[in-house]
Amino acid sequence: MASVTQFWTDPKASLFQAFGGPVEWTWDLGDSQFYWAFAVRPLQAAAVFLEAPLTANFTFLHGMNTQLKVTVSEPSDILAPDDLDGRTGTELRFTAIKVETP
């Protein structure tokens, strides 16, 4: 049976991203031996899109890292102006899963 391990970014180190803007996130996770999946979610009302392709790089100093590109939608796409309360963006939190087979 497969074993699944989930990883989260540190909640105290969440990433703020302005509405409508892209952000690139590099995470020192991933390898060529197992299946990895990545996701992102906003901590406030917003829609975020994890864009493809994802790139994975191997460096001898840091091992494997994965670069993710995320775009936060414009608030007019999902919220009425009164619901924004002056917010200009949202906090993002990333998660990853690693699937290992015996």
N, C-alpha and C positions, 0 to 999 in steps of 0.2 A: 504494500500500500504506500502511496506517495505521502511524503511529509511536506507540510506547508509552513513556512516561517514568514511572519509579517513584520515589516519595519516601518516606523513612523519617524518623521522629522521631529526634532525637539520642539514641544509646544511653546517653550519660552523663546524660541528662535524662529518664529514664524516669519514669513516673508510678505511684506506689504507690496501690493501692485496696484497701480492706478487703473481705473476703468479704461477700457479700450486699448490698453497697451500690452505689448508682448514682453515676456521675461524669459530668460534662459537660466536654468538651474542645473548645476552639476553636482552629482551625488556619487560618493565613493562606494557604490554598490554595483553588483553585476559580475558575471563571469561567463566563460564560454562553456561551462560544463552543465549548467542547470537552466531551467526555464525561469525567466524573470518577467514580472508584469509591474507596471508603474501606473499610479493614478494621482490626481491632485483634486483637492476640494477646497472651496472657499469657506472661511469661518463666519462670514456674514452673507446676506442674500446677494448672490451674484451668480453668473454662469461663467464657467471657465472651460477652456478647450485645450486639451493636451494634443499638440500638433505632431504629426509624423513628418519626416522620419525621426526616430530616436537614434542617437549615435552613441556608440560605446567605444571607449578608447582604453588601451592598455599602455601604462607607462611603468617603467621599471622602478621608479621612485614611489609611486602611489598605488600600483596595482591597477585594477579595473575601475573606471568611472563611467557613468552614464549621463549624457546631456539631454535634458528635457526642455522643450520649448512650449510655453503656456501663454495663451491669450485670454484676458479677462474681458467679457463682453461689455458693451456700453450699457449703462444702467437703464436707459430708455427702452432697451430690449426686454427687460424683465421687471422693472420697478416703476411705480408712479413717482413723479418728482417729490411729492410729500413724504414718501417712504425713505428717502435718502438721508434725511437728518444731517445734511452738510457733508456727508461722506464723499470722498473723491476716489475711493478704491476699496480693496478688500485684503484681508490677511489670507494667505494661502498655506495649506499644509499638505505635504507630499506623503505618499505611502508606497510601499513596494512589497511584493510577495516573491518568495523564492520557493520553487517546487523541486523537491529532490525525490528521486525514485531509488528504492533499495537495490 
